[in-house]
Amino acid sequence: MSVWESEYLSTGLFDDDKDDQFYFPGIGDELDNIDVPSAPEEGCPPPEQWADVEASFDATKFTIDQAKQDQWNLAKNEITHLRSRFSELCKKEEENVVLWDIFDFYVGSKSKFGSLMKNELGIDDELYFKFMHTACLQAAMNQSPTQLFFEKSPVSTDLVMMKEEYVKMWRDMSVKGKMDAGSYFGEGRREPHLWEKAERCLNEMLHSLSITNRRGTIAIALDDDKVWVAMTNLFDTFGVKYTTHTKDNRKGIVIHTAISTGAQVPINGTVERVRDSAVSCFTRMIQFLFHRNGGGEDDHPNLLNVLIGSDRGYMLVALVFSFLIHCGCRVIGTTKRVVQGWPFTFNQKVKKDDKRKMIDENGAPTLYVKKIKKDHQTLFATAFRNGSGKVNTTISSIHRNHHWEGVAYSPSDAEFYHSSAPNVRSTMVQRAMARVEKLGLPIDPDCEELVKNLRENEIKVVTMLQGKI
């Protein structure tokens, strides 16, 4: 496994397509699981501008379980900041701050969000707690209300609301601020809807705790959550875009999210509006988080010491080149196969004038690397063929050499590898070769010298240039 191939997860919030059915199926899906050629995007470099990375004998780094340690160190820094910042805001001893304090700060009955919901819906503390308890339980179980309130549900004894009461709360929120029949005001002249107030309130609290006074690198994962909603043509969306989720073939809305990659703490979220795109939503989130000096959208925020990662559905070419890289942000993530922007493709019909490098899925494990300079940063694009018919494409601006990450089978194996004994690596090589011989795996004649050096622990790591040593 290569550390170029990083994956960032965030929790997902989905709703069922059935009327009044809110469904939470869990960890984030991609916008589109099917790769198709797309049109060139503004500001994107053509494939021929990407240069091959020259082969090297001494610039390769190999580590075991280093990514886990890096993520854990990052998570500890994030947790330390949260406790310190909470202590400042709420005047509580830092060593006494626990997870419940953070949760209560965000959505407790006396929090800004809790006060907003109670005032807008005219409910008391008891009903608010019951609703939040049920909503969190539903999210944890990844179930619709019908499943959640089923008499044989495994959590039926933990429910504190009736189904009708719970669904009514969602309905009350969905029509709050609806205009009377015959009345009409343009979207820009209407009072902010409850979802807008809640979004702003939560984002301000998230920023005050997770971003304000934060030192060092801030690592953020971008994702989106699809909310399946069934509605009639007469339903007022209050400016929210009602769209089709391609992969799921469902209709609903989209909530774009940003979380910390270490402790996976929510940092920001925005609902996709009628005239929004994924790029405009992600840009708006980053502007909200780091743009505090005015100047409008043309005055880009300072994103130095900010690292943003995403999977291939959200590592959008226009977002990377026209905004993130331009603002000094570092990026890492997997990529989709688009006509212009990224230099590699595979398993795809292309036109004769397509300049991208076509990677054959069949062949020995091979790493292809290209690079391009943009706004004083060097961006690397890689395509890794695993030797089993699979190809993965990624980009990164945080690596300066070939870095491979090995994953140990168990903590004891990792400890064994990092042991100070001088013969550890040699022992591991001998174990691997013994397994090869036991299985009777044939050794290619062209690799005999390589295998000999490996057995003698004199192997020199090399990189490959477009499939050739």
N, C-alpha and C positions, 0 to 999 in steps of 0.2 A: 504494500500500500504506500503510495506517495503522499507526502504532506501537501503537495500541490492540490491534492484531491480532498479539499476540506468540505465538510458539510455542516450547515448550521440549521438547527431545529428551533421551532417555536410552537407554542401551543396553538391549536386551531379552535375556532368557534364557528359552527355551522348550524343551520336550521334545516328541518325537514321540509320537503316540498308540499306536504299536506297542510291544510288550513290549521293554523294555531299550533303547529308542531315545530318545536324548536329543538334542534339536534346538534350535539357536540361530538363529531366523530374523531377528534383528537389532533394528532400532530400534522402540521401544515402540508397541504397538497400543492402541486405546482399549477400554474395557470394553464398550461397545456402540456400534456404528457407526450404529444405526438410532434415530432420535429418536421417542419415544413419550411421550404424556402420562403423568406420574407423580403420585402422591398428594402433597398438601402435607406439608412437613416442619416439625418443631417449631422455633419461633423464627424462621421465615422470614416476611418482610414480604409482605403481599398486593400484587399489581401496582399497585393504585390509590394506594399510598403513594409510588410513584416519581413525582417531579415532572419536567416537561419542562425542559430547559436552554434558557434564553432565547437568541435569536439575538444574535450579536455581530459587530462589524465590525473589532475590534482585538485580539481574544483568540486569534487563530489563529496557530499557529507551523508553519512548513514547513522541513524539513531534508532534506539529501541524504546518505545513507549514515551518518547519525549513530548509528543503532542498532548498526551494525557497530563503530564506534569505541567506543561505550559498552561493548559486550560485550567487546571486546579490552582495554579498560582494566580491566574487572572481572576478566577472566582473569589479567591481569598481577598484580593485587592478590592474587588467590588463590594464584598460583604463588609470589609473594614470601613470603606467609605460610607456605606449605608448606615452602619451603626454610629459612625462619627457624626454624620449629617443629621440623623434623627435625634441624636443627643443635643445638637445645637438648636434644632427647631422646637423640640418638645421638653427641653430641660430635664432630661433623664440621664442618669449615669450610663456611660457608653457600655460598660461591661454588663449592665443589666438589660440591655436592649435585646429582645428576642423576636422571632419571626412574627408572632402574633401582634407585636407592637407595629410592625411595618404594615401588616394587613389591615389593622385597625386604623392606621393613618390614612390609608387609601380609601377604604369603603366602610369604615365603622359608622355607627349611627351619629356620632358627633363630628365626623369628618366633613370636609366641604362637599364631597360627593353625596354623602348620606343626608346632609342637611338640604341639599338641592333637591334630591329625589323626594324627600318627605314633604317639602314645601310645595313642590310642583304637583304631586299626586294627592296631597292632603291625607297622608297616612301617618300613623304613630310609629314609635320605635318598635313595638312588638310586630306589627305587620311588615315593617321594613326588614327586620331580622329574619322573619319567616321566609320572606321572598328571597333574600340573599342566600339563606341556608339552602333553599330548594334549588335555586339557580346554580350554586356551586356544586351541589350534589349531582344535579343533572349533567353538568360539565364533566365531573369526575367519572360518571358512569357512561358517558358518550351515548345517551339515549334521548329519544323524543319523549314528550309528556305522556303519550299513550303507553310507551314502554315503562316509563318511570313510575306511573301511577297504576300499573297493572297489579291486580291483587296478589299475584305470585312473584312480584318483583323482589329481588334479593334485598332491596333497601326499603321495602314497604313499611317496615316498622320504624324507619328513621324519618319518614316524611312528617312535616309539621303543618302542611297546607293541603286543602282539597284541590283536585285538579281544576275545577271550575274557578276557584279563587285565584289559583296561580295563573291560569290563562287570562283571566280578567285583568290582572296586573299588566301583562304584556299588551293587551288591547288598549288599556287606558294610556299607556305610554305612546302607543302608535298613533293615537288620535289627539293627543294633547296639543292644543294650539290650532286645531282644525278650524277653518273659517266657516261662518254660517252660510247657509244656502243663499245664493245670489250675491254674495260678497266676493270681491276679487282684488288682490294686491299683487304686484309683481314680486318675484322672489326676493329682490334686493330691498323691498320695502316692508316685508313681513317681519314680525317679531321672531327672533331666533327660536327654532324648535327645540324641544327637550333634548333630542339627540345631539344637537349642536352645543347646547349648554353643558351637557354631560361630557362630551368630547373635550371641550375646552377646559373644564374643571379638572378632569383626570390628567390631561396632558400637563397642566400647570403644576399639579402635585407631583407627577412623575419627574418632571424637570427639576423641581426644587429639591428632590431627594437624590436622584441618580446622576444629574449633570452638574448642578451648581457646586462650585468649589472643588470639582473633581480634578485630581492631579494625574499626570502620566497618560498612558494610552487608553482611549475609550474604544472598545471593540463592540460593534453593533451588527446584528443580523437582521436583514430585511426579509419580510415575508408578507403573505396576505392570507386572510381568512374569508372563506366564502359562506355567506348566509343564505340558505335556501328559503325563499318566501313565495307563497302563492297569493296573488292579489288580482282584483278586477281592474278594468280600465278606469274605474271611477275612484280608485284608491289614490290618496294623496301621499306622494313619497317625500314631500317637504324638501325637495332638491336633491335627494339621494338617487343615484343612478340605478335603475332596475335593468339588469342585464342577464345574459345567458352565460352560464359556466360551461365552457366547451367540453371539458373532459367528462364532467358529470351529467351533461345534457339536462341541467336544471336551471331554473331562473331564480334570481335573487339579487342580493347586494354584495359588495366587496368591502372588507375592512382591512386596510393596509397597516402593518404593525412593524415596530422596531423593538428588539429586546437586546439585552446584554448577552454576549456569547459565553461568558464564564458562568455566572450564577443564574443566567436566563431570567433576569429581572425585567419586567416591562418598562420601556422607556418612552414610547410614544405610539399613538394610533390615530388613524384618520379614516373617515368614511369616504368612499369614492363618490364624488358629486356628478351631476348630470353631464357636465362638460369636461370631466376629468379623464386622465389616462393614468396608467401605472407610473409613468415617468413623472407626471405632474404631482401625483400623490406622494411619491417618495421624496421628490424635491421639496414639497411643502413640509414634510416631517423634518427633514434635515435643516431647512431654513428655521423652523420653529425651535429646534434644539440648539442651534449654534449661531443664529443670525441675530445679534443684539445691537448692531451699530447703525440700523436704518439703511437708507439708500435704495430701498425697493428690491425687486427680484433680480435686477441687473447687477446689484452689488453682492457678489457671492460671499458666503460665510467663510471663515477661516477654519479649514478642516485638518490642519496639521495635528499630528498625534491622534488622528481618528482612523480607525480601521473598520471598513464595512465589508461584510461577507454575505453571500447569498447563494442559493442554488441556481440551476440553469434557467428556471422560469422567471427569475427576477434580476439576474445579472444582465440588465438591458444595455445594449450598446450605446444608445443615446445618453442614458444616465451616467455611464462610466466615463465616456470621452467628453461630453459637453458640460458635465457638472462635477462629478466626483474628482476625477484626475485634475481638472482645471482648478479646483479649490484646494488642492494639496492633500486630498484624502488618499489613503492606501486601500487597495481592494484585493479580495481573493474570493474565488468561487468557481463553480462549474458553469459551462456555457452551452447555449443552444447552437444549432447549425443554421446560421443566417448567411444570406448572400454577401453582405458587406459588413465588415467589422472584425470578425474573428477569422483567422487564416486556415482553420482546419475543418474538414467535414468527413463523413463516412456514411456508408449505406444509404446513399442518396443520389437520385438522378440529377445531374447537373448539365448545364449548357456547355457548349464547346468553348465559349469565351470566359468561363468561370475560372478565376485565378486561384481559388483555394486549393490547398493541398489535400488530395483525396487519400484517406488512410484505409488500407485494406484490412478488414477485420480478421482475416486469416493470416497467420504468420507468428514468428517468435515474439515474445514479449519485447516491446520496443517503446522508447520514449522519444517523441518528436518535440523539439523546442524551437520557437521563434520569438523575436522580441521587436519592440518598437518604442521609440522615445516620443513622449507627449508631455508638454508642459513641465519640463525638467524632471520627469519621472520616466523610468524604464519599466515597461509593462511586458511581462512574459506570458506567452500562450503555449500551452502544452497539449499534446494528444498522447495518451498512453494506451497501447494495445497490450492486453494482459495475456495473450497467447491462447485464450480459450474462446475466441470469437467476440470479445467485448472491447469497446473503445470508449474512453472517457476524455472529454476535452475540458480544460480549465484555463483560468487566467490568474495572475498574481503580480502584484507590484512590491511584495514584501520580501522576496527571495533574491539573492544575488548569485546563487550557485545551484547546482543540482543537489537536492536534498531528499533523501529517501527515508521514510519512516517505517520501521518494522514493528509489528504488533506481537507481543509475547503471548503464548498460549495461556499462561498463568502468572500470577505475581511472583511465584517462586522462580520461574524461568527468567523473568525480568531481573530479579535480584541476582540470579546466577550470572547473567550477562554482565551486569554492572559490578560484579565482584572484582576485587583488586588482584585476584590470582592471575599470574602472567599467562597461564595456559588455558584460560577460560574460552577465548574465542577459538583457539585451535581445537579444543574439546568439542565445541558446538559444531564446527565444520566436520569433524570426524563423525559425529553423530548423524549429521545430515547425509554424508557420503555412505555411511553404513546402511542407512535407510534406503538409499538409492540402489545399492548393491543387493540388499535383501529383497527388494521388490523386483529385481531383475530388469530394471529400466535400461534400455539401450543407450549407449553414449555415442553421439554423433562423432565420426572420425575427425571432423573439423574442430571438435571441442576437446579432443584428448589432451592437448597441451594445457588448455585452460583448466581442465579437471586436475591435471597433475599439479599445477601451481596451487590450486585450491586445497588439495590434500596436504601440500607442504606449507600451507598458510603463507604463501608468498604472492597472493593475488593482488594485483593493482586494479583498483576500480577505474573503469573507463566509461565515458558517455558516448552516445551514438549520434551521428549527424544524419538525420533523415534516413535511418535504417542501415547506415554503413559505418563501420568502425573507422 
